[in-house]
Amino acid sequence: MITAAQRPSRARAHRLALTLLALAALATPTAARAPGMPEGPWRTLTVAVLPVTYLGGLADPLADPPEAPRLRADAARWHRGLEVAFQGRDQVELIGTAELRERLARQTVLRRTASLAQERYALGLEQWRALRAKEALVQLDRARELHLEAFTDLVDPRTLADVELHRGLALVDLGEIGPARIAFAQMFALDPTRRFERGYYGGPIEHELTGAARDIASLPAPIPILWPAERLAALARRLEIDVWAVGLVTDPEPLSPREPFARAPATTDTAAQIDVALFDVRAVAFTARETFPIGADDFMAVDLDRFVASWHACALEAPSPFLRPRARRQWFVELGYAHAVWLHHRRTRDYLHGPGAHIGITYLPTPGLELWFKTSQRATLSDANADLLDVFTTTHFGLGAGLGLGDETLAFTLRAGVEVAFSLADIAMTTDVDCKFFGAEHPRCRGIFRAESPALWLGLDFAASLRVAPTRAWYLAWSAGTTIYAISGSLVGELNFPLYGTLAFGLPF
């Protein structure tokens, strides 16, 4: 039997035991880690949802169809549904509308460019109202260019749609109906919900507006046209966005039995559709896309959750230690310019320069070691004193090995090898004025050196090379070196030690 005096001591013992168990659990955190899960941070993807657009009612832009208000409301619901589908997913950071606007506001250049575009638009509108269509078009064209530089077509498309509308009106005033039709079509692509009061602009303009709206409505694949890939990628890099989510609501159509996820709508025999697509800046392309019928809210939640979950399973990236490395490039082929200067030229009083062409092939069997082959053809030019009596051409072949540091992006290598050179022309050098004036065969000519072609030179080649690859598709290479010719008969004593350099463009394989 526990007495009243013993109860406090028993409670303290229980508390002490629980404290020790908690400390033991904290001391062994690995026991709670999921087995097989790699340690280290995985890349977090930032996702932003662009406003879901209603592309409908364009058969007649002078009247709003009865279902248009409901479908615009559905577009807003699906926009929110997309945001909810991304929220709470592992390694996904959802950029909301407010934060997206903040990131845009921090882009000073974009904000200033958009302001200049609005000033140009105001000037163009003023000129157009004053019936000066030509002057107005100049200002409106510039406003359009500035708005595109500020990415207004993505962040505020209705503003750019106003510019396209008045560009079209100015073009009609100038009698350029074809370009006006294109401007109106661009306006509807930017703002498909735009409608006009019948009779406001007159018959000819209404005819072009209707035709342009139907052109946009008949697009077979509108998403890549309404949201161009290069524009999405450029804006994503500026705002540090990895994935854009876009949605497009279209007019009601009969459900097709070929649709794998089609469900009967809640109230009607036909259902509007929404086309949802995800643009990944890493691929610069839409990597996921699916079409859903617009039905009840519970259907929307299930469909979007399934769609985003399937994307999420494939989109995450582990850091580089967990990724398979890219295939190493082993072959490098380059073509470029070569220039040599003969350091030893005993029969001339000035340096002899030799410009030419260079071809090189490099093989890397393992990082740090390379095997190389090169060939060049150089024409040695006469010096300023004309001591080299005529230009001569040499063809050079070399091969060897090198040791270096670096990778595919930047590599520095020290090379050594052997070279064989062929002289394809006679070589004659002299500093004797009599030889130059009277000719080599004259008795007064006593100081001329002549090597008959063909001549063969054999020597050792030493060089240093630098390879820089801005991209994996191509690289630039520089090299500098010299050759020590040892076997070439009497020519070695008269002409030797060419110091050369090359500049080349290359392709890795």
C-alpha positions in Angstrom: 0.0 0.0 0.0 1.4 3.4 -1.1 1.2 6.0 1.6 0.6 9.7 1.1 4.3 10.4 1.8 5.4 7.9 -0.9 3.1 9.4 -3.7 5.3 12.5 -4.5 8.5 10.4 -4.8 6.8 7.9 -7.1 5.6 10.8 -9.4 9.1 12.2 -9.5 10.5 8.9 -10.5 8.0 8.6 -13.4 8.8 12.1 -14.6 12.6 11.3 -14.5 12.1 8.0 -16.5 10.0 9.9 -19.2 12.7 12.6 -19.4 15.5 10.0 -19.9 13.5 8.3 -22.6 13.0 11.6 -24.4 16.7 12.4 -24.3 17.5 8.9 -25.6 15.2 9.5 -28.5 16.8 12.8 -29.3 20.2 11.3 -29.1 19.3 8.7 -31.9 17.7 10.8 -34.7 18.7 8.3 -37.3 16.2 5.8 -36.0 13.3 8.0 -37.3 14.8 8.5 -40.7 13.1 6.7 -43.6 15.3 3.8 -44.7 16.9 4.3 -48.1 16.2 8.1 -48.3 19.3 10.0 -49.6 20.6 12.7 -47.3 21.2 16.2 -48.5 19.0 18.9 -50.0 16.9 18.3 -53.1 16.2 21.2 -55.4 13.1 23.2 -54.7 11.0 24.2 -57.7 9.3 27.6 -57.8 5.9 27.4 -59.5 3.7 30.4 -60.6 0.2 30.2 -62.0 -0.7 32.6 -64.7 -4.3 33.8 -64.8 -6.5 31.2 -66.4 -8.0 32.6 -69.6 -11.4 32.2 -71.1 -11.1 31.7 -74.9 -14.7 31.7 -76.1 -17.5 33.7 -77.6 -15.3 34.8 -80.4 -17.7 33.7 -83.1 -19.3 37.1 -82.7 -17.1 39.6 -80.8 -20.0 42.2 -81.0 -22.2 40.2 -78.6 -21.4 38.3 -75.4 -22.9 34.7 -75.3 -25.1 33.8 -72.3 -22.7 31.3 -70.9 -19.7 33.7 -71.0 -20.1 35.1 -67.4 -20.4 31.6 -66.0 -17.3 30.4 -67.9 -15.3 33.4 -66.8 -16.2 32.5 -63.2 -15.2 28.9 -63.9 -11.8 30.2 -65.2 -11.3 32.0 -61.9 -12.2 28.9 -59.9 -9.8 26.7 -61.8 -7.1 29.3 -61.3 -7.5 28.9 -57.6 -7.8 25.2 -58.0 -4.4 25.1 -59.7 -2.8 27.0 -56.8 -4.4 24.7 -54.3 -3.1 21.6 -56.2 0.5 22.9 -55.9 0.3 24.0 -52.3 1.9 21.7 -49.7 3.8 19.5 -52.1 7.3 18.5 -51.1 10.0 20.6 -52.7 7.5 22.9 -54.5 7.3 26.6 -53.7 4.2 28.3 -55.0 4.6 31.9 -56.0 1.3 33.6 -55.4 -0.1 36.5 -57.3 1.0 39.1 -54.7 4.5 37.8 -54.6 4.7 37.6 -58.4 3.7 41.3 -58.6 6.4 42.1 -56.0 9.1 40.4 -58.1 7.9 42.3 -61.1 8.0 45.5 -59.1 11.7 44.8 -58.2 12.6 44.7 -61.9 13.4 48.4 -62.3 14.3 48.1 -66.0 10.9 46.4 -66.8 9.0 49.0 -64.8 10.7 51.9 -66.5 10.2 50.3 -69.9 6.5 49.7 -69.3 6.2 53.4 -68.3 7.9 54.5 -71.5 5.5 52.3 -73.4 2.5 53.9 -71.8 3.8 57.3 -72.7 4.2 56.3 -76.4 0.7 54.8 -76.3 -0.7 58.0 -75.0 1.1 60.0 -77.8 -0.2 57.6 -80.4 -3.7 57.8 -79.1 -3.6 61.6 -79.2 -2.3 61.5 -82.8 -5.0 59.1 -83.9 -7.8 61.2 -82.3 -6.3 64.1 -84.3 -6.8 62.1 -87.5 -3.0 61.8 -88.0 -3.0 58.0 -88.6 0.6 57.8 -90.0 2.1 59.7 -87.0 0.0 57.7 -84.6 1.2 54.4 -86.1 4.8 55.4 -85.5 4.1 56.0 -81.8 1.9 52.9 -81.4 4.5 50.6 -83.1 7.2 51.9 -80.6 4.7 51.4 -77.7 4.3 47.8 -78.8 8.0 47.2 -79.0 8.5 48.6 -75.5 5.6 46.6 -74.0 7.2 43.4 -75.4 10.5 44.3 -73.9 8.7 44.7 -70.5 6.9 41.4 -71.0 3.5 43.1 -70.8 2.1 40.4 -73.1 2.4 38.0 -70.2 2.0 40.1 -67.1 -0.6 42.6 -68.2 -1.9 41.4 -71.7 -5.0 43.7 -71.7 -2.7 46.8 -71.7 -0.9 45.5 -74.8 -4.3 44.6 -76.3 -5.3 48.3 -76.2 -2.2 49.1 -78.2 -3.0 46.4 -80.8 -6.6 47.7 -81.1 -5.5 51.2 -82.0 -2.7 50.0 -84.2 -5.4 48.1 -86.2 -7.6 51.2 -86.3 -4.7 53.4 -87.5 -3.8 50.8 -90.2 -7.5 50.8 -91.4 -7.3 54.5 -91.7 -4.2 54.1 -93.9 -5.9 51.6 -96.1 -3.7 48.7 -94.9 -6.4 46.1 -94.3 -4.2 43.0 -94.1 -1.9 44.3 -91.4 -4.9 45.7 -89.6 -6.5 42.2 -89.5 -3.3 40.8 -88.0 -3.2 43.6 -85.3 -6.9 42.8 -84.4 -6.1 39.1 -84.2 -3.2 39.8 -81.8 -5.5 41.9 -79.7 -7.9 39.0 -79.3 -5.0 36.6 -78.6 -4.0 38.9 -75.7 -7.5 39.6 -74.5 -10.0 37.0 -75.7 -12.8 38.4 -73.5 -12.8 41.8 -75.3 -16.2 42.7 -76.8 -17.4 45.7 -78.9 -20.7 47.6 -79.1 -22.3 46.9 -82.5 -22.3 49.9 -84.8 -19.6 51.8 -82.8 -16.8 51.4 -85.4 -18.8 51.0 -88.5 -19.3 48.1 -90.9 -15.7 47.7 -92.5 -14.0 47.7 -89.1 -16.6 45.4 -87.5 -16.0 43.0 -90.5 -12.3 42.8 -89.8 -12.8 42.5 -86.0 -15.2 39.6 -86.5 -12.8 37.9 -88.9 -9.8 38.4 -86.6 -11.8 36.9 -83.7 -12.7 33.9 -85.7 -9.1 33.4 -86.7 -8.1 33.2 -83.0 -11.1 30.9 -82.2 -10.1 28.5 -84.9 -6.5 28.0 -83.7 -6.0 24.2 -83.4 -3.4 24.5 -80.6 -3.9 27.9 -78.9 -1.7 27.5 -75.8 1.7 27.7 -77.5 0.5 30.8 -79.5 -1.1 32.6 -76.5 2.0 31.8 -74.3 5.1 31.5 -76.5 7.8 29.3 -75.1 10.6 31.8 -75.6 8.7 34.6 -73.9 7.8 32.4 -70.9 11.4 31.2 -70.6 12.8 34.7 -70.7 10.5 36.1 -68.1 11.0 33.0 -65.9 14.7 33.6 -65.8 14.2 37.2 -64.8 11.8 36.4 -62.0 13.6 33.2 -60.9 10.6 31.0 -61.8 11.1 27.3 -62.7 7.6 26.3 -63.8 4.6 28.3 -65.2 1.1 26.8 -65.0 -1.4 28.1 -67.5 -5.0 27.3 -68.2 -7.4 27.9 -71.1 -11.2 27.6 -70.9 -13.0 27.0 -74.1 -16.7 27.1 -75.2 -19.0 24.1 -74.4 -18.6 21.2 -76.7 -20.1 17.7 -76.7 -18.1 15.3 -74.6 -16.0 12.9 -76.7 -15.9 9.2 -75.7 -12.2 9.3 -76.6 -11.5 11.6 -73.7 -10.0 9.3 -71.0 -11.0 11.3 -68.0 -14.3 12.8 -69.3 -17.1 13.0 -66.7 -20.7 14.0 -67.1 -21.2 17.6 -66.0 -23.5 18.4 -63.2 -26.2 20.3 -65.0 -25.9 20.3 -68.8 -25.5 17.8 -71.7 -22.4 19.6 -72.9 -19.4 20.8 -70.9 -16.9 23.5 -71.4 -13.3 22.3 -71.3 -10.1 23.6 -69.7 -6.7 22.9 -71.2 -4.1 22.9 -68.4 -0.4 23.0 -69.3 2.9 23.3 -67.3 5.9 25.1 -68.8 9.3 24.0 -67.5 12.1 26.5 -68.1 14.7 23.8 -67.8 13.3 22.2 -71.0 12.1 25.5 -72.5 8.9 23.6 -73.4 5.5 22.6 -72.1 6.3 19.3 -70.3 2.8 18.4 -69.1 -0.6 19.0 -70.5 -4.1 17.7 -70.2 -7.7 18.6 -71.0 -10.6 18.4 -68.5 -14.3 18.9 -68.7 -15.5 21.6 -66.4 -17.9 20.0 -64.0 -18.5 20.0 -60.2 -15.9 21.3 -57.8 -15.1 17.9 -56.4 -14.2 16.7 -59.9 -11.9 19.7 -60.3 -10.1 18.9 -57.1 -9.6 15.3 -58.0 -8.5 15.9 -61.6 -6.0 18.6 -60.7 -4.5 16.7 -57.8 -4.0 13.7 -60.1 -2.5 15.8 -62.9 -0.1 17.7 -60.6 0.9 14.6 -58.7 1.9 12.8 -61.9 4.0 15.9 -62.9 5.5 16.2 -59.4 6.7 12.6 -59.4 8.9 13.3 -62.5 9.9 17.0 -62.0 12.0 17.0 -58.9 15.8 17.0 -59.1 18.3 15.6 -56.8 21.6 17.5 -56.3 24.5 16.5 -58.6 25.9 13.6 -56.4 22.7 11.7 -56.9 22.4 12.4 -60.7 24.0 10.4 -63.5 26.9 12.5 -64.9 26.7 13.6 -68.5 28.7 11.7 -71.0 32.3 12.9 -71.1 33.4 14.4 -74.5 36.6 12.6 -75.7 37.1 13.9 -79.2 37.9 17.6 -80.1 38.2 18.8 -83.7 39.3 22.4 -84.4 40.0 24.6 -87.4 41.7 28.0 -87.2 44.5 30.4 -88.0 48.2 29.8 -87.4 51.1 32.2 -87.4 54.8 31.5 -87.0 58.0 33.6 -86.6 61.4 32.1 -87.4 63.6 32.9 -84.4 66.7 31.5 -86.2 67.3 33.1 -89.6 71.0 33.4 -90.1 70.9 34.5 -93.7 68.4 37.4 -93.1 68.5 40.5 -91.1 64.8 40.6 -89.9 62.3 38.1 -88.6 60.4 36.0 -91.2 56.6 35.7 -90.6 54.5 32.8 -91.8 50.7 33.0 -91.7 48.6 29.9 -92.5 45.8 27.5 -91.6 45.6 25.0 -88.7 43.6 21.8 -88.2 43.8 19.9 -84.9 42.4 16.7 -83.5 42.5 15.8 -79.8 41.5 12.6 -78.0 41.1 12.3 -74.2 41.4 8.7 -73.1 41.2 9.8 -69.5 40.9 13.2 -67.7 44.2 15.0 -67.6 45.8 13.0 -70.5 45.3 13.8 -74.1 46.7 12.6 -77.4 46.8 15.1 -80.3 47.4 15.4 -84.0 47.7 18.6 -85.9 48.5 19.8 -89.4 49.1 23.3 -90.7 50.2 24.9 -93.9 52.2 28.1 -93.7 53.6 30.5 -96.2 56.8 32.2 -95.1 56.8 35.8 -96.3 59.8 37.8 -97.4 61.3 40.2 -94.8 61.5 44.0 -95.2 65.0 43.9 -96.6 64.0 41.2 -99.1 66.8 39.0 -97.8 64.4 36.0 -98.4 64.3 36.1 -102.1 60.9 34.5 -102.5 58.0 33.3 -100.5 58.1 29.6 -99.7 55.4 27.2 -98.4 55.8 24.5 -95.8 53.3 21.8 -94.7 53.6 20.6 -91.1 52.3 17.4 -89.4 52.7 16.8 -85.7 51.5 14.3 -83.1 52.2 13.7 -79.4 50.7 13.7 -75.9 49.8 16.3 -73.3 49.1 16.6 -69.6 46.6 19.1 -68.4 44.2 20.5 -65.8 40.5 21.4 -66.1 37.3 20.0 -67.5 35.2 20.4 -70.6 34.5 24.0 -69.8 38.1 25.2 -69.2 41.3 23.2 -69.8 45.0 24.1 -69.8 47.5 21.6 -71.3 51.3 21.2 -71.8 52.1 19.3 -74.9 55.1 17.6 -76.4 55.6 15.6 -79.6 57.3 15.2 -82.9 56.8 17.2 -86.1 57.6 16.5 -89.8 57.6 19.5 -92.2 57.9 19.5 -96.0 59.2 22.4 -98.0 57.2 22.7 -101.2 59.3 25.4 -102.8 63.0 26.3 -103.2 64.4 28.5 -100.4 66.9 31.2 -101.2 68.3 33.7 -98.7 71.1 36.3 -99.0 72.3 39.6 -97.7 74.6 40.1 -100.7 73.5 43.1 -102.8 75.3 41.7 -105.9 73.3 38.5 -105.7 70.0 40.5 -105.5 71.0 42.8 -108.4 72.9 40.5 -110.8 71.3 37.2 -109.9 72.4 34.0 -108.2 74.4 32.8 -111.2 76.6 35.9 -111.6 80.3 35.6 -110.6 80.0 38.5 -108.2 77.3 36.7 -106.2 79.2 34.8 -103.4 76.9 34.9 -100.4 73.7 33.1 -101.3 72.1 30.1 -99.6 69.8 27.9 -101.5 67.8 24.8 -100.5 66.2 22.9 -103.4 62.7 21.5 -102.9 61.4 19.1 -101.8 63.1 19.4 -98.4 62.2 17.4 -95.2 62.5 18.7 -91.7 62.1 16.6 -88.6 62.0 18.1 -85.1 60.6 18.1 -81.6 57.4 20.2 -80.8 56.6 21.8 -77.4 53.5 23.9 -76.8 50.9 25.1 -74.3 47.2 25.1 -75.1 44.1 26.6 -73.6 40.6 25.4 -74.4 37.5 27.4 -73.4 33.9 26.1 -74.0 31.1 28.7 -73.5 28.6 25.9 -74.3 28.8 22.1 -74.7 28.3 22.6 -78.4 31.5 24.4 -79.3 34.8 25.8 -77.9 37.6 28.2 -78.6 41.3 27.1 -78.4 44.6 29.0 -78.2 48.0 27.5 -78.3 51.6 28.7 -78.4 54.8 26.7 -78.9 58.0 26.2 -80.8 59.7 23.5 -82.8 63.3 22.4 -82.7 64.3 20.9 -86.0 67.2 18.5 -85.7 67.2 16.6 -89.1 67.0 18.6 -92.3 70.5 18.7 -93.7 72.1 22.1 -94.1 68.8 23.9 -93.7 68.9 23.4 -89.9 71.9 25.7 -89.5 70.3 28.5 -91.6 66.6 28.4 -90.6 65.2 26.9 -87.4 63.1 27.4 -84.2 59.8 28.7 -85.5 57.8 30.2 -82.7 54.1 29.7 -83.5 50.6 30.4 -82.2 47.1 29.2 -83.2 43.6 30.5 -82.7 40.9 28.0 -83.5 37.1 27.2 -83.3 36.3 23.6 -82.4 33.6 21.1 -81.9 33.6 18.4 -79.2 32.3 14.9 -79.8 
